[in-house]
């Protein structure tokens, strides 16, 4: 349990606090949403920090390789579910966005598992990195929009409209990049879906 792995575990531990404060409407002036945003930013920062430390200090471990992407998916998926649950992103668009993003994550995780069985590591490509970057921008903006809706403060309507437009654009871009990166992963690594010839030959012999 080195420092990068501790940061990864910390990222997961911060998620329940983020969820609690996100729905803490009993705190006046929408302060709960602000605290939720702070917890998200801290969690996202640990994602940048743990990878940088692990690579610079040669502290890369199997535990970290396993848990780090899971922690990232839990963090982003949680925020997506939160902004749908309170109606910040109205249905059916919210449900469509989350379904596409979650489906992509399942598909890529399955591909990585198949590749790992063959001793191959699927590194994140430019599309995957772009998708993650846009998500990490879109999600905190979405939390800000939720704050504007629930703060109980009369904000300038033009300002709220601008935040809405930015939120929808970023979420739309994140969804498009999710589809592109998912298809790109599938096409580039389609060999992982093919049966191993040695396995096929063994099965034929066993059947005989």
N, C-alpha and C positions, 0 to 999 in steps of 0.2 A: 504494500500500500504506500507507494511513493507520492510525491506532491501532485503530479498531474492526475493520478487516479483519485486522490482526495478531492481535487477540484471537480472532477467528474461526478463523484458521489455528492459533493456539495450542490452541484447543479440540480440533481434530482431532488435533494432535500429542500431546495428553495421552492419547488413547484407547488407543494401544498400551501405554503404561505402566500404565494402569488394568487392561488385560487381563492383562499379565504378572504383576502383583502379585496379581490375583484368583486366579490358578492357582498362585501361589508357595507351595504347601503345605509346601515344605522350610523355610520360615521358621517358627520355633516360635510356639506360642500364637496362631496365626491372625493374626499381625501383617500378613501380606500382604493379607488382606481389609481390614484397617483402612487400609492405604496405598491400596488400590484405592478405598475410600470417599472418602479425602481427595482423590484425583485426580478422582473424579466430582464432588465438591462444588466443586472449583476450576474444572472445566470448565463446570459449570452456572452458576457465578458469572460466568464470562466471557460467557455468553449474555445475562445481565441487563445486564452492564456495557457490552458493545459496542453494543447497541441504544440505551442511554441516552446514551452518548457521541456516537454518530452523529447522533442527533436534536438533542441540545443544542448541538452544535458545527457542525451542518449539514454532516456528513461522510458523508451517505448516497451510496453509489455503486452502480453496476450490479453490480460484482463482489461487494459485500456482500450485495445483494439475492439474488444467485444462490447464494452460498456459505453464508450464515448458516442458512437452513432446511435445507440439506443437512447441515451440521455437526450441527444439532440432531437430525436423524433418525438420523445415524450414531451419535451418542452414546447416545440412548435405545434404539435397536435393539440396539446392542452389549450393553448391560446386560441387556436382556430375554433375549438369547441366552445370556449368561453364567449367569444364574440358572436357565435350563433345562438347560444343559450339565452343571452339577454337581448337578442334582437338587434344588435348593432349592425350586423349584416343580415338583412331580411331574407327569409326563404322565398322561393326555392334556391336563390343564388348561393346562399351560405352553404346549404346542404350539397349543392353541386360542386362547389369549390373544394369542400372538405373531402367528399367522396373521391374526386380526382386525385387530390394530393395523397390521401391515405392509400389509395389503390396503387399509386406509383411507388410509394415507399415499400409496400408489401412485395411488389414485383421486383424491385431492385434488391431487397433483402434476400429474396428467394434466389435471384441470380448469383448474388455473392456467396450464398451457401453452396450452390452447385459448383461455382468456381473454386471455392475453398476445398471441396472434396477432390478436386483435380489438382490441387496445389497451386492454384492461380489466384492472385489478389487483384480485385477490380478496383483500381484507383478512381477517385472522383475526376471527371473530365470538366471541361470549361462550362458546359451546359449545366451540369450538376452544381458547380460552384456558383454560377450566376443565379440559379434557382434559389439556392440557400441565401445568397446575399440579398436578393430582392425580398425574400420572405422575412429576413431579419430587419428589413426596413419597413415592410408593410405591417407587420404585427404590432410593433410599438405605436405606429400611427393609428392603427385600429383601436388600441387601448385608449389613446388620446381622444378619439372620436366617441368612444363609449363614455369617457369622462365628461365630454361636452354635453352628451345627452342626459346624463344623470346627476350632474353637479348641483343642479338647483340654482344656477347662476344665469342671468340673462346675458349670454354672449352675443356679440354682433352676428347677425344672421349670415352676412357675407363671409365672415371668418369660418363659421361652421360649414357653410357650403363649400368653401375651398378645401377644408380638411376632408369633407366627404368625397369630393372629386379625387383628391390625391389618394385617399384610402382605396377607393374603387379601382383607380388606375393601377395602383401598385398590386392589389390583390389579383386583378385581371392579368397583369404581366406575370405575376408569380405562377398563376394557373397555366398560362401559355408555356412558360419555361418548364413547368413541371411536366407537361405533356411532351414537349420537345425532348427534354432530357431523358424521360422514360423511354420514348421510342428509340432515341440514340443509344441508350444502354442496351436495349433489346437487340437492335440491329448489330451493334459492334460486338456483342458477346453471345450471338446466336449459337455459336459452336458449343456453348455450355449446355444447350438444350438437346444436343445430339447425343445419341447413345454411344458409349465407348465401345470401339470395335472389339477390344479384348473381352469386355463383358458379354457382348453379343455372341462371340465365338464360344465362350464358356457355357452360356445358356444353351446354345445349340447342342454342344457335346453332352451336357447334363440331360437335355430332353431326349437324346438318343439312348 
